[in-house]
Amino acid sequence: MIRIQLDLPEEQVKELDELMRETNIATRKELFNNALTLFQWAVKAKRTGRIVASLDEESGSAKELVMPALENAATKATTQR
C-alpha cells in the first residue's frame, strides 16, 4: 500500500467535505476513489473520440466538459493512431 498526502487550501477542503455530505460519502478515500472512477471514464471516452457532456433531459441541450487534461488525452490518442 502506498500513502499519498495532499496539501490543500482550507477552502478547498471545505468544498470536499461539502461534496462528501451532499453525496453521503463517508471518507476522503471514498471521495477520491469516486473522483478517480469518473476521471478514468472521461479520459477513456475522450481517447475514443467521444464528447464528455452533461445533458439536460428536459430541453435536450448539452454542455461539454472542457478540461485541459481531457484534451491532452484526446490529442495523445489521435497522434498514436
Phi, psi and omega in degrees: 000135179250133179267133177242128181243137179239139172255115184236149174297150182304320181298321179291323177296320177298320178297317178297315180297322177295318176300320179296316178296316183297328185252007181057038175268129189275329185228157176294330176298315179296320177299314179300316181297320177294316179297319179296319178300314179296317181295318178299318178299315182294318178297315180299318179298314181295322179297332180265011175087010181274161174261133176263122187210164174254130184252128173276110185297326182290310185267341183081002180281151182234148176236119182286140174277120180245118178221135178307320181297321179290321177296322177299318179297319180295316180297316180298319180296321181294318182287338180274350182281000000 
